[in-house]
């Protein structure tokens, strides 16, 4: 099944965020807590669409039906996406086998302050990242980017760093999400729970 694009319809409200994957154990002896961060953090959202009329309602209904429940996949840019950094140049991953919460990049315009600011999003491969520290380029156009969640699949050398409308692959949270309640006058109100689809 091909990966679809989410329809260009702005929700009335959303609850976008990063759902961490971790464990915690509380000691029965003294109540202390040990916590562990595990791989597998995912982006999640709850989308609400109110007072939706045709043709937008028709587009949403067709899109939801075509997903065939949580089997379908679609690209989505975070609803709160606004880039604050200048992002000059054509950034690329510099060197293979990088993992963790940082990546070394090149291809930026040299000696620029604020190429990306904390809270900006980037995309590397199919992975969406949020920048956690302001980044600037050096005299050679290099910059180290810090972000969450950690890299899941190490990108190849010279992989593109997408700074404009970055996206990730999402899916419906379960098979009960593809519903479109209708009010008199063919007015629709829909709520969708979605989550990142890890492969």
Contact map, one row per residue, 1 for C-alpha under 8 A:
1110000000000000000000000000000000000000000000000000000000000000000000011000000000000000000000000000000000000000000000000000000000000000000000000000000000000000000000000000000000000000000000000000000
1111000000000000000000000000000000000000000000000000000000000000000000001000000000000000000000000000000000000000000000000000000000000000000000000000000000000000000000000000000000000000000000000000000
1111100000000000000000000000000000000000000000000000000000000000000000011110000000000000000000000000000000000000000000000000000000000000000000000000000000000000000000001000000000000000000000000000000
0111110000000000000000000000000000000000000000000000000000000000000000001110000000000000000000000000000000000000000000000000000000000000000000000000000000000000000000000000000000000000000000000000000
0011111000000000000000000000000000000000000000000000000000000000000000000111000000000000000000000000000000000000000000000000000000000000000000000000000000000000000000000000000000000000000000000000000
0001111100000000000000000000000000000000000000000000000000000010000000000111000000000000000000000000000000000000000000000000000000000000000000000000000000000000000000000000000000000000000000000000000
0000111110000000000000000000000000000000000000000000000000110010000000000000000000000000000000000000000000000000000000000000000000000000000000000000000000000000000000000000000000000000000000000000000
0000011111000000000000000000000000000000000000000000000000000000000000000000000000000000000000000000000000000000000000000000000000000000000000000000000000000000000000000000000000000000000000000000000
0000001111100000000000000000000000000000000000000000000100000000000000000000000000000000000000000000000000000000000000000000000000000000000000000000000000000000000000000000000000000000000000000000000
0000000111110000000000000000000000000000000000000000000000000000000000000000000000000000000000000000000000000000000000000000000000000000000000000000000000000000000000000000000000000000000000000000000
0000000011111100000000000000000000000000000000111100000000000000000000000000000000000000000000000000000000000000000000000000000000000000000000000000000000000000000000000000000000000000000000000000000
0000000001111100000000000000000000000000000000111100000000000000000000000000000000000000000000000000000000000000000000000000000000000000000000000000000000000000000000000000000000000000000000000000000
0000000000111110000000000000000000000000000000111000000000000000000000000000000000000000000000000000000000000000000000000000000000000000000000000000000000000000000000000000000000000000000000000000000
0000000000111111000000000000000000000000000011110000000000000000000000000000001000000000000000000000000000000000000000000000000000000000000000000000000000000000000000000000000000000000000000000000000
0000000000001111100000000000000000000000000111100000000000000000000000000000000000000000000000000000000000000000000000000000000000000000000000000000000000000000000000000000000000000000000000000000000
0000000000000111110000000000000000000000001111000000000000000000000000000000011100000000000000000000000000000000000000000000000000000000000000000000000000000000000000000000000000000000000000000000000
0000000000000011111000000000000000000000001110000000000000000000000000000000000000000000000000000000000000000000000000000000000000000000000000000000000000000000000000000000000000000000000000000000000
0000000000000001111100000000000000000000111100000000000000000000000000000000000000000000000000000000000000000000000000000000000000000000000000000000000000000000000000000000000000000000000000000000000
0000000000000000111110000000000000000000111100000000000000000000000000000000000000000000000000000000000000000000000000000000000000000000000000000000000000000000000000000000000000000000000000000000000
0000000000000000011111000000000000001001110000000000000000000000000000000000000000000000000000000000000000000000000000000000000000000000000000000000000000000000000000000000000000000000000000000000000
0000000000000000001111100000000000001111110000000000000000000000000000000000000000000000000000000000000000000000000000000000000000000000000000000000000000000000000000000000000000000000000000000000000
0000000000000000000111110000000000111110000000000000000000000000000000000000000000000000000000000000000000000000000000000000000000000000000000000000000000000000000000000000000000000000000000000000000
0000000000000000000011111000000000111100000000000000000000000000000000000000000000000000000000000000000000000000000000000000000000000000000000000000000000000000000000000000000000000000000000000000000
0000000000000000000001111100000011110000000000000000000000000000000000000000000000000000000000000000000000000000000000000000000000000000000000000000000000000000000000000000000000000000000000000000000
0000000000000000000000111110000011100000000000000000000000000000000000000000000000000000000000000000000000000000000000000000000000000000000000000000000000000000000000000000000000000000000000000000000
0000000000000000000000011111001111000000000000000000000000000000000000000000000000000000000000000000000000000000000000000000000000000000000000000000000000000000000000000000000000000000000000000000000
0000000000000000000000001111111110000000000000000000000000000000000000000000000000000000000000000000000000000000000000000000000000000000000000000000000000000000000000000000000000000000000000000000000
0000000000000000000000000111111000000000000000000000000000000000000000000000000000000000000000000000000000000000000000000000000000000000000000000000000000000000000000000000000000000000000000000000000
0000000000000000000000000011111000000000000000000000000000000000000000000000000000000000000000000000000000000000000000000000000000000000000000000000000000000000000000000000000000000000000000000000000
0000000000000000000000000011111100000000000000000000000000000000000000000000000000000000000000000000000000000000000000000000000000000000000000000000000000000000000000000000000000000000000000000000000
0000000000000000000000000111111110000000000000000000000000000000000000000000000000000000000000000000000000000000000000000000000000000000000000000000000000000000000000000000000000000000000000000000000
0000000000000000000000000110011111000000000000000000000000000000000000000000000000000000000000000000000000000000000000000000000000000000000000000000000000000000000000000000000000000000000000000000000
0000000000000000000000011110001111100000000000000000000000000000000000000000000000000000000000000000000000000000000000000000000000000000000000000000000000000000000000000000000000000000000000000000000
0000000000000000000000011100000111110000000000000000000000000000000000000000000000000000000000000000000000000000000000000000000000000000000000000000000000000000000000000000000000000000000000000000000
0000000000000000000001111000000011111000000000000000000000000000000000000000000000000000000000000000000000000000000000000000000000000000000000000000000000000000000000000000000000000000000000000000000
0000000000000000000001110000000001111100000000000000000000000000000000000000000000000000000000000000000000000000000000000000000000000000000000000000000000000000000000000000000000000000000000000000000
0000000000000000000111100000000000111110000000000000000000000000000000000000000000000000000000000000000000000000000000000000000000000000000000000000000000000000000000000000000000000000000000000000000
0000000000000000000011100000000000011111100000000000000000000000000000000000000000000000000000000000000000000000000000000000000000000000000000000000000000000000000000000000000000000000000000000000000
0000000000000000000011000000000000001111100000000000000000000000000000000000000000000000000000000000000000000000000000000000000000000000000000000000010100000000000000000000000000000000000000000000000
0000000000000000000110000000000000000111110000000000000000000000000000000000000000000000000000000000000000000000000000000000000000000000000000000000000100000000000000000000000000000000000000000000000
0000000000000000011110000000000000000111111000000000000000000000000000000000000000000000000000000000000000000000000000000000000000000000000000000000100000000000000000000000000000000000000000000000000
0000000000000000011110000000000000000001111100000000000000000000000000000000000000000000000000000000000000000000000000000000000000000000000000000000100000000000000000000000000000000000000000000011110
0000000000000001111000000000000000000000111110000000000000000000000000000000000000000000000000000000000000000000000000000000000000000000000000000000000000000000000000000000000000000000000000000011000
0000000000000011111000000000000000000000011111000000000000000000000000000000000000000000000000000000000000000000000000000000000000000000000000000000000000000000000000000000000000000000000000001111000
0000000000000111100000000000000000000000001111100000000000000000000000000000000000000000000000000000000000000000000000000000000000000000000000000000000000000000000000000000000000000000000000001110000
0000000000000111000000000000000000000000000111110000000000000000000000000000000000000000000000000000000000000000000000000000000000000000000000000000000000000000000000000000000000000000000000111100000
0000000000111110000000000000000000000000000011111000000000000000000000000000000000000000000000000000000000000000000000000000000000000000000000000000000000000000000000000000000000000000000000111100000
0000000000111100000000000000000000000000000001111100000000000000000000000000000000000000000000000000000000000000000000000000000000000000000000000000000000000000000000000000000000000000000011110000000
0000000000111000000000000000000000000000000000111111000000000000000000000000000000000000000000000000000000000000000000000000000000000000000000000000000000000000000000000000000000000000000111100000000
0000000000110000000000000000000000000000000000011111000000000000000000000000000000000000000000000000000000000000000000000000000000000000000000000000000000000000000000000000000000000000000111000000000
0000000000000000000000000000000000000000000000001111100000000000000000000000000000000000000000000000000000000000000000000000000000000000000000000000000000000000000000000000000000000000001110000000000
0000000000000000000000000000000000000000000000001111110110000000000000000000000000000000000000000000000000000000000000000000000000000000000000000000000000000000000000000000000000000000001110000000000
0000000000000000000000000000000000000000000000000011111111000000000000000000000000000000000000000000000000000000000000000000000000000000000000000000000000000000000000000000000000000000011100000000000
0000000000000000000000000000000000000000000000000001111111100000000000000000000000000000000000000000000000000000000000000000000000000000000000000000000000000000000000000000000000000000010000000000000
0000000000000000000000000000000000000000000000000000111111100000000000000000000000000000000000000000000000000000000000000000000000000000000000000000000000000000000000000000000000000000000000000000000
0000000010000000000000000000000000000000000000000001111111110000000000000000000000000000000000000000000000000000000000000000000000000000000000000000000000000000000000000000000000000000000000000000000
0000000000000000000000000000000000000000000000000001111111111000000000000000000000000000000000000000000000000000000000000000000000000000000000000000000000000000000000000000000000000000000100000000000
0000000000000000000000000000000000000000000000000000111111111100000000000000000000000000000000000000000000000000000000000000000000000000000000000000000000000000000000000000000000000000000000000000000
0000001000000000000000000000000000000000000000000000011111111110000000000000000000000000000000000000000000000000000000000000000000000000000000000000000000000000000000000000000000000000000000000000000
0000001000000000000000000000000000000000000000000000000111111111000000000000000000000000000000000000000000000000000000000000000000000000000000000000000000000000000000000000000000000000000000000000000
0000000000000000000000000000000000000000000000000000000011111111100000000000000000000000000000000000000000000000000000000000000000000000000000000000000000000000000000000000000000010000000000000000000
0000000000000000000000000000000000000000000000000000000001111111110000000000000000000000000000000000000000000000000000000000000000000000000000000000000000000000000000000000000000000000000000000000000
0000011000000000000000000000000000000000000000000000000000111111111000000000000000000000000000000000000000000000000000000000000000000000000000000000000000000000000000000000000000000000000000000000000
0000000000000000000000000000000000000000000000000000000000011111111110000000000000000000000000000000000000000000000000000000000000000000000000000000000000000000000000000000000001100000000000000000000
0000000000000000000000000000000000000000000000000000000000001111111110000000000000000000000000000000000000000000000000000000000000000000000000000000000000000000000000000000000001000000000000000000000
0000000000000000000000000000000000000000000000000000000000000111111100010000000000000000000000000000000000000000000000000000000000000000000000000000000000000000000000000000000000000000000000000000000
0000000000000000000000000000000000000000000000000000000000000011111111111000000000000000000000000000000000000000000000000000000000000000000000000000000000000000000000000000000000000000000000000000000
0000000000000000000000000000000000000000000000000000000000000001111111110000000000000000000000000000000000000000000000000000000000000000000000000000000000000000000000000000001000000000000000000000000
0000000000000000000000000000000000000000000000000000000000000001101111110000000000000000000000000000000000000000000000000000000000000000000000000000000000000000000000000001011111000000000000000000000
0000000000000000000000000000000000000000000000000000000000000000001111111000000000000000000000000000000000000000000000000000000000000000000000000000000000000000000000000011111000000000000000000000000
0000000000000000000000000000000000000000000000000000000000000000001111111000000000000000000000000000000000000000000000000000000000000000000000000000000000000000000000000010000000000000000000000000000
1010000000000000000000000000000000000000000000000000000000000000011111111100000000000000000000000000000000000000000000000000000000000000000000000000000000000000000000000011000000000000000000000000000
1111000000000000000000000000000000000000000000000000000000000000001001111110000000000000000000000000000000000000000000000000000000000000000000000000000000000000000000001110000000000000000000000000100
0011110000000000000000000000000000000000000000000000000000000000000000011111000000000000000000000000000000000000000000000000000000000000000000000000000000000000000000001110000000000000000000000000000
0011110000000000000000000000000000000000000000000000000000000000000000001111100000000000000000000000000000000000000000000000000000000000000000000000000000000000000000111100000000000000000000000000000
0000110000000000000000000000000000000000000000000000000000000000000000000111110000000000000000000000000000000000000000000000000000000000000000000000000000000000000000111100000000000000000000000000000
0000000000000000000000000000000000000000000000000000000000000000000000000011111010000000000000000000000000000000000000000000000000000000000000000000000000000000000011110000000000000000000000000000000
0000000000000001000000000000000000000000000000000000000000000000000000000001111110000000000000000000000000000000000000000000000000000000000000000000000000000000000001100000000000000000000000000000000
0000000000000101000000000000000000000000000000000000000000000000000000000000111110000000000000000000000000000000000000000000000000000000000000000000000000000000000000000000000000000000000000000000000
0000000000000001000000000000000000000000000000000000000000000000000000000000011111000000000000000000000000000000000000000000000000000000000000000000000000000000000000000000000000000000000000000000000
0000000000000000000000000000000000000000000000000000000000000000000000000000111111100000000000000000000000000000000000011000000000000000000000000000000000000000000010000000000000000000000000000000000
0000000000000000000000000000000000000000000000000000000000000000000000000000000111110000000000000000000000000000000000010000000000000000000000000000000000000000000000000000000000000000000000000000000
0000000000000000000000000000000000000000000000000000000000000000000000000000000011111100000000000000000000000000000100011000000000000000000000000000000000000000001100000000000000000000000000000000000
0000000000000000000000000000000000000000000000000000000000000000000000000000000001111100000000000000000000000000000110010000000000000000000000000000000000000000000000000000000000000000000000000000000
0000000000000000000000000000000000000000000000000000000000000000000000000000000000111110000000000000000000000000011110010000000000000000000000000000000000000000000000000000000000000000000000000000000
0000000000000000000000000000000000000000000000000000000000000000000000000000000000111111000000000000000000000000011100000000000000000000000000000000000000000000000000000000000000000000000000000000000
0000000000000000000000000000000000000000000000000000000000000000000000000000000000001111100000000000000000010000011100000000000000000000000000000000000000000000001000000000000000000000000000000000000
0000000000000000000000000000000000000000000000000000000000000000000000000000000000000111110000000000000000011000001000000000000000000000000000000000000000000000000000000000000000000000000000000000000
0000000000000000000000000000000000000000000000000000000000000000000000000000000000000011111000000000000000111000000000000000000000000000000000000000000000000000000000000000000000000000000000000000000
0000000000000000000000000000000000000000000000000000000000000000000000000000000000000001111100000000000000111000000000000000000000000000000000000000000000000001100000000000000000000000000000000000000
0000000000000000000000000000000000000000000000000000000000000000000000000000000000000000111110000000000011110000000000000000000000000000000000000000000000000001110000000000000000000000000000000000000
0000000000000000000000000000000000000000000000000000000000000000000000000000000000000000011111000000000011100000000000000000000000000000000000000000000000001111100000000000000000000000000000000000000
0000000000000000000000000000000000000000000000000000000000000000000000000000000000000000001111110000001111000000000000000000000000000000000000000000000000111111100000000000000000000000000000000000000
0000000000000000000000000000000000000000000000000000000000000000000000000000000000000000000111110000001111000000000000000000000000000000000000000000000000001100000000000000000000000000000000000000000
0000000000000000000000000000000000000000000000000000000000000000000000000000000000000000000011111100000100000000000000000000000000000000000000000000000000011100000000000000000000000000000000000000000
0000000000000000000000000000000000000000000000000000000000000000000000000000000000000000000011111100000000000000000000000000000000000000000000000000000001111000000000000000000000000000000000000000000
0000000000000000000000000000000000000000000000000000000000000000000000000000000000000000000000111110000000000000000000000000000000000000000000000000000001110000000000000000000000000000000000000000000
0000000000000000000000000000000000000000000000000000000000000000000000000000000000000000000000111111001000000000000000000000000000000000000000000000000001100000000000000000000000000000000000000000000
0000000000000000000000000000000000000000000000000000000000000000000000000000000000000000000000001111111000000000000000000000000000000000000000000000011111000000000000000000000000000000000000000000000
0000000000000000000000000000000000000000000000000000000000000000000000000000000000000000000000000111111000000000000000000000000000000000000000000000011000000000000000000000000000000000000000000000000
0000000000000000000000000000000000000000000000000000000000000000000000000000000000000000000000000011111000000000000000000000000000000000000000000111111000000000000000000000000000000000000000000000000
0000000000000000000000000000000000000000000000000000000000000000000000000000000000000000000000000011111100000000000000000000000000000000000000011110010000000000000000000000000000000000000000000000000
0000000000000000000000000000000000000000000000000000000000000000000000000000000000000000000011000111111110000000000000000000000000000000000000011100000000000000000000000000000000000000000000000000000
0000000000000000000000000000000000000000000000000000000000000000000000000000000000000000000011100000011111000000000000000000000000000000000001111000000000000000000000000000000000000000000000000000000
0000000000000000000000000000000000000000000000000000000000000000000000000000000000000000001111000000001111100000000000000000000000000000000001111000000000000000000000000000000000000000000000000000000
0000000000000000000000000000000000000000000000000000000000000000000000000000000000000000001111000000000111110000000000000000000000000000000111100000000000000000000000000000000000000000000000000000000
0000000000000000000000000000000000000000000000000000000000000000000000000000000000000000111100000000000011111000000000000000000000000000000011000000000000000000000000000000000000000000000000000000000
0000000000000000000000000000000000000000000000000000000000000000000000000000000000000011111000000000000001111100000000000000000000000000100011100000000000000000000000000000000000000000000000000000000
0000000000000000000000000000000000000000000000000000000000000000000000000000000000000001110000000000000000111111000000000000000000000000100010000000000000000000000000000000000000000000000000000000000
0000000000000000000000000000000000000000000000000000000000000000000000000000000000000000000000000000000000011111000000000000000000000000111111000000000000000000000000000000000000000000000000000000000
0000000000000000000000000000000000000000000000000000000000000000000000000000000000000000000000000000000000001111100000000000000000000001111110000000000000000000000000000000000000000000000000000000000
0000000000000000000000000000000000000000000000000000000000000000000000000000000000000000000000000000000000001111111000000000000000000001110000000000000000000000000000000000000000000000000000000000000
0000000000000000000000000000000000000000000000000000000000000000000000000000000000000000000000000000000000000011111000000000000000000011100000000000000000000000000000000000000000000000000000000000000
0000000000000000000000000000000000000000000000000000000000000000000000000000000000001110000000000000000000000001111110000000000000000111000000000000000000000000000000000000000000000000000000000000000
0000000000000000000000000000000000000000000000000000000000000000000000000000000000001111000000000000000000000001111110000000000000000111100000000000000000000000000000000000000000000000000000000000000
0000000000000000000000000000000000000000000000000000000000000000000000000000000000111110000000000000000000000000011111010000000000100111000000000000000000000000000000000000000000000000000000000000000
0000000000000000000000000000000000000000000000000000000000000000000000000000000000011000000000000000000000000000011111110000000000111110000000000000000000000000000000000000000000000000000000000000000
0000000000000000000000000000000000000000000000000000000000000000000000000000000000000000000000000000000000000000000111110000000001111100000000000000000000000000000000000000000000000000000000000000000
0000000000000000000000000000000000000000000000000000000000000000000000000000000000000000000000000000000000000000000011111000000001110000000000000000000000000000000000000000000000000000000000000000000
0000000000000000000000000000000000000000000000000000000000000000000000000000000011111000000000000000000000000000000111111100000001100000000000000000000000000000000000000000000000000000000000000000000
0000000000000000000000000000000000000000000000000000000000000000000000000000000010100000000000000000000000000000000000111110000111100000000000000000000000000000001001000000000000000000000000000000000
0000000000000000000000000000000000000000000000000000000000000000000000000000000000000000000000000000000000000000000000011111000111100000000000000000000000000000111101000000000000000000000000000000000
0000000000000000000000000000000000000000000000000000000000000000000000000000000000000000000000000000000000000000000000001111111110000000000000000000000000000000111001110000000000000000000000000000000
0000000000000000000000000000000000000000000000000000000000000000000000000000000000000000000000000000000000000000000000000111111110000000000000000000000000100011110000000000000000000000000000000000000
0000000000000000000000000000000000000000000000000000000000000000000000000000000000000000000000000000000000000000000000000011111000000000000000000000000000100011000000000000000000000000000000000000000
0000000000000000000000000000000000000000000000000000000000000000000000000000000000000000000000000000000000000000000000000011111100000000000000000000000000000000000000111000000000000000000000000000000
0000000000000000000000000000000000000000000000000000000000000000000000000000000000000000000000000000000000000000000000000011111110000000000000000000001100000000000000110000000000000000000000000000000
0000000000000000000000000000000000000000000000000000000000000000000000000000000000000000000000000000000000000000000000001111011111000000000000000000000000000000000001110000000000000000000000000000000
0000000000000000000000000000000000000000000000000000000000000000000000000000000000000000000000000000000000000000000000001111001111100000000000000011100000000000000000000000000000000000000000000000000
0000000000000000000000000000000000000000000000000000000000000000000000000000000000000000000000000000000000000000000001111100000111110000000000000011100000000000000000000000000000000000000000000000000
0000000000000000000000000000000000000000000000000000000000000000000000000000000000000000000000000000000000000000000111111100000011111100000000001111000000000000000000000000000000000000000000000000000
0000000000000000000000000000000000000000000000000000000000000000000000000000000000000000000000000000000000000000000011100000000001111100000000000111000000000000000000000000000000000000000000000000000
0000000000000000000000000000000000000000000000000000000000000000000000000000000000000000000000000000000000000000000011000000000000111110000000001110000000000000000000000000000000000000000000000000000
0000000000000000000000000000000000000000000000000000000000000000000000000000000000000000000000000000000000000000011111000000000000111111000000000000000000000000000000000000000000000000000000000000000
0000000000000000000000000000000000000000000000000000000000000000000000000000000000000000000000000000000000000000111110000000000000001111100000111000000000000000000000000000000000000000000000000000000
0000000000000000000000000000000000000000000000000000000000000000000000000000000000000000000000000000000000000011111100000000000000000111110000100000000000000000000000000000000000000000000000000000000
0000000000000000000000000000000000000000000000000000000000000000000000000000000000000000000000000000000000011111101000000000000000000011111111100000000000000000000000000000000000000000000000000000000
0000000000000000000000000000000000000000000000000000000000000000000000000000000000000000000000000000000000000111000000000000000000000001111111100000000000000000000000000000000000000000000000000000000
0000000000000000000000000000000000000000000000000000000000000000000000000000000000000000000000000000000000000110000000000000000000000000111111000000000000000000000000000000000000000000000000000000000
0000000000000000000000000000000000000000000000000000000000000000000000000000000000000000000000000000000001000110000000000000000000000000111111000000000000000000000000000000000000000000000000000000000
0000000000000000000000000000000000000000000000000000000000000000000000000000000000000000000000000000000001111110000000000000000000000000111111100000000000000000000000000000000000000000000000000000000
0000000000000000000000000000000000000000000000000000000000000000000000000000000000000000000000000000000111110100000000000000000000000000111111110000000000000000000000000000000000000000000000000000000
0000000000000000000000000000000000000000000000000000000000000000000000000000000000000000000000000000000111010000000000000000000000000011110011111000000000000000000000000000000000000000000000000000000
0000000000000000000000000000000000000000000000000000000000000000000000000000000000000000000000000000011110000000000000000000000000000010000001111100000000000000000000000000000000000000000000000000000
0000000000000000000000000000000000000000000000000000000000000000000000000000000000000000000000000000011110000000000000000000000000101010000000111110000000000000000000000000000000000000000000000000000
0000000000000000000000000000000000000000000000000000000000000000000000000000000000000000000000000000111000000000000000000000000000111000000000011111000000000000000000000000000000000000000000000000000
0000000000000000000000000000000000000000000000000000000000000000000000000000000000000000000000000000110000000000000000000000000011111000000000001111110000000000000000000000000000000000000000000000000
0000000000000000000000000000000000000000000000000000000000000000000000000000000000000000000000000000100000000000000000000000000011110000000000000111110000000000000000000000000000000000000000000000000
0000000000000000000000000000000000000000110000000000000000000000000000000000000000000000000000000000100000000000000000000000000011000000000000000011111000000000000000000000000000000000000000000000000
0000000000000000000000000000000000000010000000000000000000000000000000000000000000000000000000000011110000000000000000000000000000000000000000000011111100000000000000000000000000000000000000000000000
0000000000000000000000000000000000000000000000000000000000000000000000000000000000000000000000000011100000000000000000000000001000000000000000000000111111000000000000000000000000000000000000000000000
0000000000000000000000000000000000000011000000000000000000000000000000000000000000000000000000000010000000000000000000000000001000000000000000000000011111000000000000000000000000000000000000000000000
0000000000000000000000000000000000000000000000000000000000000000000000000000000000000000000000000010000000000000000000000000000000000000000000000000001111100000000000000000000000000000000000000000000
0000000000000000000000000000000000000000000000000000000000000000000000000000000000000000000000011110000000000000000000000000000000000000000000000000001111110000000000000000000000000000000000000000000
0000000000000000000000000000000000000000000000000000000000000000000000000000000000000000000010011100000000000000000000000001100000000000000000000000000011111010000000000000000000000000000000000000000
0000000000000000000000000000000000000000000000000000000000000000000000000000000000000000000010111000000000000000000000000000000000000000000000000000000001111110000000000000000000000000000000000000000
0000000000000000000000000000000000000000000000000000000000000000000000000000000000000000000111110000000000000000000000000000000000000000000000000000000000111110000000000000000000000000000000000000000
0000000000000000000000000000000000000000000000000000000000000000000000000000000000000000000111100000000000000000000000000000000000000000000000000000000000011111000000000000000000000000000000000000000
0000000000000000000000000000000000000000000000000000000000000000000000000000000000000000000110000000000000000000000000000001100000000000000000000000000000111111100000000000000000000000000000000000000
0000000000000000000000000000000000000000000000000000000000000000000000000000000000000000011110000000000000000000000000000001100000000000000000000000000000000111110000000000000000000000000000000000000
0000000000000000000000000000000000000000000000000000000000000000000000000000000000000000011110000000000000000000000000000111000000000000000000000000000000000011111000000000000000000000000000000000000
0000000000000000000000000000000000000000000000000000000000000000000000000000000000000000001000000000000000000000000000000111000000000000000000000000000000000001111111000000000000000000000000000000000
0000000000000000000000000000000000000000000000000000000000000000000000000000000000100010000000000000000000000000000000001110000000000000000000000000000000000000111111000000000000000000000000000000000
0000000000000000000000000000000000000000000000000000000000000000000000000000000000100000000000000000000000000000000000000100000000000000000000000000000000000000011111000000000000000000000000000000000
0000000000000000000000000000000000000000000000000000000000000000000000000000100010000000000000000000000000000000000000000000000000000000000000000000000000000000011111100000000000000000000000000000000
0000000000000000000000000000000000000000000000000000000000000000000000000000110000000000000000000000000000000000000000001110000100000000000000000000000000000000011111110000000000000000000000000000000
0000000000000000000000000000000000000000000000000000000000000000000000000011110000000000000000000000000000000000000000000010011100000000000000000000000000000000000011111000000000000000000000000000000
0000000000000000000000000000000000000000000000000000000000000000000000000011100000000000000000000000000000000000000000000010011100000000000000000000000000000000000001111100000000000000000000000001000
0010000000000000000000000000000000000000000000000000000000000000000000001111000000000000000000000000000000000000000000000000010000000000000000000000000000000000000000111110000000000000000000000001110
0000000000000000000000000000000000000000000000000000000000000000000000001111000000000000000000000000000000000000000000000000000000000000000000000000000000000000000000011111000000000000000000000111100
0000000000000000000000000000000000000000000000000000000000000000000001111100000000000000000000000000000000000000000000000000000000000000000000000000000000000000000000001111100000000000000000000111100
0000000000000000000000000000000000000000000000000000000000000000000011010000000000000000000000000000000000000000000000000000000000000000000000000000000000000000000000000111111010000000000000011110000
0000000000000000000000000000000000000000000000000000000000000000000001000000000000000000000000000000000000000000000000000000000000000000000000000000000000000000000000000011111010000000000000001110000
0000000000000000000000000000000000000000000000000000000000000000000011000000000000000000000000000000000000000000000000000000000000000000000000000000000000000000000000000001111110000000000000001000000
0000000000000000000000000000000000000000000000000000000000000000000111000000000000000000000000000000000000000000000000000000000000000000000000000000000000000000000000000001111111000000000000000000000
0000000000000000000000000000000000000000000000000000000000000000000010000000000000000000000000000000000000000000000000000000000000000000000000000000000000000000000000000000011111100000000000000000000
0000000000000000000000000000000000000000000000000000000000000000000010000000000000000000000000000000000000000000000000000000000000000000000000000000000000000000000000000001111111100000000000111000000
0000000000000000000000000000000000000000000000000000000000000001100010000000000000000000000000000000000000000000000000000000000000000000000000000000000000000000000000000000001111110000000000010000000
0000000000000000000000000000000000000000000000000000000000000001000000000000000000000000000000000000000000000000000000000000000000000000000000000000000000000000000000000000000111111000000001000000000
0000000000000000000000000000000000000000000000000000000000001000000000000000000000000000000000000000000000000000000000000000000000000000000000000000000000000000000000000000000001111100000111000000000
0000000000000000000000000000000000000000000000000000000000000000000000000000000000000000000000000000000000000000000000000000000000000000000000000000000000000000000000000000000000111110000111000000000
0000000000000000000000000000000000000000000000000000000000000000000000000000000000000000000000000000000000000000000000000000000000000000000000000000000000000000000000000000000000011111011110000000000
0000000000000000000000000000000000000000000000000000000000000000000000000000000000000000000000000000000000000000000000000000000000000000000000000000000000000000000000000000000000001111111110000000000
0000000000000000000000000000000000000000000000000000000000000000000000000000000000000000000000000000000000000000000000000000000000000000000000000000000000000000000000000000000000000111111000000000000
0000000000000000000000000000000000000000000000000000000000000000000000000000000000000000000000000000000000000000000000000000000000000000000000000000000000000000000000000000000000000011111000000000000
0000000000000000000000000000000000000000000000000000110000000000000000000000000000000000000000000000000000000000000000000000000000000000000000000000000000000000000000000000000000000111111100000000000
0000000000000000000000000000000000000000000000000011100000000000000000000000000000000000000000000000000000000000000000000000000000000000000000000000000000000000000000000000000000000111111110000000000
0000000000000000000000000000000000000000000000001111100010000000000000000000000000000000000000000000000000000000000000000000000000000000000000000000000000000000000000000000000000011110011111000000000
0000000000000000000000000000000000000000000000011111000000000000000000000000000000000000000000000000000000000000000000000000000000000000000000000000000000000000000000000000000000011110001111100000000
0000000000000000000000000000000000000000000000011100000000000000000000000000000000000000000000000000000000000000000000000000000000000000000000000000000000000000000000000000000000111000000111110000000
0000000000000000000000000000000000000000000001111000000000000000000000000000000000000000000000000000000000000000000000000000000000000000000000000000000000000000000000000000000010000000000011111000000
0000000000000000000000000000000000000000000001110000000000000000000000000000000000000000000000000000000000000000000000000000000000000000000000000000000000000000000000000001000011000000000001111100000
0000000000000000000000000000000000000000000111100000000000000000000000000000000000000000000000000000000000000000000000000000000000000000000000000000000000000000000000000001110010000000000000111110000
0000000000000000000000000000000000000000000111100000000000000000000000000000000000000000000000000000000000000000000000000000000000000000000000000000000000000000000000000111100000000000000000011111000
0000000000000000000000000000000000000000011110000000000000000000000000000000000000000000000000000000000000000000000000000000000000000000000000000000000000000000000000000111100000000000000000001111100
0000000000000000000000000000000000000000011100000000000000000000000000000000000000000000000000000000000000000000000000000000000000000000000000000000000000000000000000011110000000000000000000000111110
0000000000000000000000000000000000000000010000000000000000000000000000001000000000000000000000000000000000000000000000000000000000000000000000000000000000000000000000001110000000000000000000000011111
0000000000000000000000000000000000000000010000000000000000000000000000000000000000000000000000000000000000000000000000000000000000000000000000000000000000000000000000001000000000000000000000000001111
0000000000000000000000000000000000000000000000000000000000000000000000000000000000000000000000000000000000000000000000000000000000000000000000000000000000000000000000000000000000000000000000000000111
